[in-house]
């Protein structure tokens, strides 16, 4: 039943006629109870708080504007009262300009809107027996003490209906609707109550009033201070318990009290922390395997034959390399790359291949087991059929519904905000805008590449001069390293700047697109933001992994960018090390930046606010005023938290073949991230409006897409970025006859075999270095691994048979690795069901009880009524045919 009440409307943006009666809130003075969550009578619970600045004390607007704002607010508050809400206003203790409007929803209003919103409420306690897991004994030391945070009682639930009120599990009307549900209902009303009309278009919702500055804040209350329990015996002090048992740094090793988090903050925040905790736990296995592969590479580096040849003065010391750039670069000795080759042996080993295959399987296990866990939470938290039953249309969408169309399913007229043509225009505009910004990112990446090419010339000509006599540093800080580090830093800065700009653009585009529900809105924004972030964060990594050093020609015929800049070659240690450097700078810089932005800034703002408040007054401050001085959570809530973690998930999976320690660093970051996010929500931010959420939304298919792409990227990194395939081809084919001279398979002679020979006299004049060549050698070697015929051969400088063997092996490796991993992923996905049998049984049991309690009881009532009617009819018939003598 929809509660239909008369609402007072402003005909224009002008003033309201004086004869029009408006309901006004009750006024009450603060009763010096700082922890009270009730009206001044101590009976009615505060479900929401609105804050505004007294218009008579404002000095920033014209008098006419202040009067219009005041009338809009008065009409809005009057309509809230007409909708059944009860309001009480109290002036601020610290700032006399601020007025706090406390909102209470009576029982009748809660019941009415619980039915409108299809909120699921308890029918009876869950009577299904659950078996303890075999792993409970292992996890017991990591759980929260059940004596402190008691486990939530489980119930079978059903969408609330007032006419079946007696069937629901109501022991106490004051606690039947918990504070989170009460706040959600009140926010639903606040978002739909009207306050004005203009040109026959209704203006409504607290969000628009906040944007217009009529209200300064709107939020539900925390139930206590996080540092100590509430002094009010009627307050459960759940915030204090969450801080002590969940958000405090000392609990970083403990499991999260997810049911308690969901109870206090709602399902949307609860499922985020459930997903983050599950992801972090799965990273433990990946981190252990990654560390094992890293240690294997580290211990095997001393047995790395090709690295030993590079460092050997009799082998690498006699190999002269060609210049890496035109004019300013000179010839150099291969032994300079000794340290880089040793590092490369750690990361470019057989363990890397094993780890890449393992991560392809791990990511599938993670996603499949998360689906099962998510299905359990959907049932336990009553969100199984949430999208179909509970989610309401966004007020912004409703306000634009001016076009009438025919619904194909119901064959009834309905209002929509735009026609089919208008929808096509919006989609075209939004798509074009997104692609424009993606092209802008690509342009910035090209700019960084041009920077690399131009700065490498500068470093090559000046770095050796300024570092003469500093051999220890010079050995590590080569022109390639200096170019890579500075380019990575510039790339990181560009990424952060574009993020800030595109964030606002993406919100504007999504607002213009006008999605129907909040879930549609967040999914649309998620897709846009992730497409942007994907290109923004990963483009430089893709460039280093798959393009850098691949199209450079050879010393006698180099390839140029824009006809001016010689194409960039890999570091002598290989592009794999550069990719690792790029990942370390972006991931590390991103983590530091996010922590500063998300944790440090709110903490500093709150610290300044508390200092100023303490300087103004030493008075007792009520709970609503303490919460007002906390930071707002923001319209997008957890969107940026998800985005941060999914971007990290991409780095961990897409490029894990270049850095096996990536999962370990992600694990350490996430263990800190969980507690920082918990600390931030519990101590620094106002309480978020509790919201329902069935799952993690569009992030699920995004991660599935990343998992599929990760198999391809890691296979290609091993094949085309690392030297693993050329080494294997040499070991099995070219180290022994007919191509090699060794009697057994060996890696000896690999370096000499893979560095192509070039005649110095064939260098073009534009490429010849300024320093004169001295010595009696007439040839130099190509910097990067290439396989060409030597000078004097009929096909000199063309690719030799080794090259085609390597290309065939690389392609074969990519195809085989992809198909093997995809086949295993398919088997795993098929074997592991998305919903466990235990959860299926609970869902069936709940549907059975719902039918039994809500429908069979109605049938019993109807049967009793019909029986009474039948008895009355029979009695009437008997009296009609009864003999007169009687």
Buried (B, 14 or more C-beta within 10 A) or exposed (E): EEBEEEBBBBEEEEEBEEEEEBBEBBEBEBBEBBBBBBBBEEEBBBBBBBBBBBBEEBEEEEEEEBBBBBBBBBBBBBBBBBBBBBBBBBBBBBBEBBBBBBBBBEEEBBBBBBBBBBBBBBBEEBEEEEEEEEEEEEEEEEEBEEEEBEEEEBBBBBBBBEEBEEBBBEEEEEEBBBBBBBBBBBBBBBBBBBBBBEEEEBBBBBBBBBEBBBBBBBBBBBBBBBEEBBEBEBBBBBBBBBBBBBBBEEBEEBBBBBBBBBBBBBBBBBBBBBBBBBBBBBBEBBBEBBBBBBEBBBEBBEEBBBBBBBBBEEBBBEBBBBBBBBBBBBBBBBBBBBBBBBBBBBBBBEBBBBBBBBBBBBBBBBBBBBBBBBBBBBBBBBBBBBBEEBBBBBBBBBBBBEEEEEEEEEEEEEEBBBEEEEBEEBEEEBEEBBEEBBEBBEEBBBEBBBBBBEBBBBBBBEBBEEEEEEEEEBEEBBBBBBBBBBBBEBBBEBBBEBBEEBBEBBBEBBEEBBBBBBBBBBBBBBBBBBBBBBBBBBBBBBBBBBBBBBEBBBBBEBEBBEEEBBBBBBBBBBBBBBBBBBBBBBBEBBBEBBBEEBBEEBBEBBEEBEEEBEEEEEEEBBBBBBBBBBBBBEEBBBBBBBBBBBBBBBBBBBBBBBBBBBBBBBBBBBBBBBBBBBBBBBBBBBBBBBBBBBBBBBBBEBBEEBBBBBBBBBBBBBBBBBBBBBBBBBBEBBBBEEBBEEEEEBBBBBBBBBBBBBBBEBBEEEBBBEEEBEEEEEBBBBBBBBBBBEBEEEEBBEBBEBBEBBBEBBEEBBEEBBEBBBEBBEEBBEEBBEBBEBBEEBBEBBEEBBEEBBEEEEEEEEEEEEEEEEEEEEEEEEEEEEEEEE
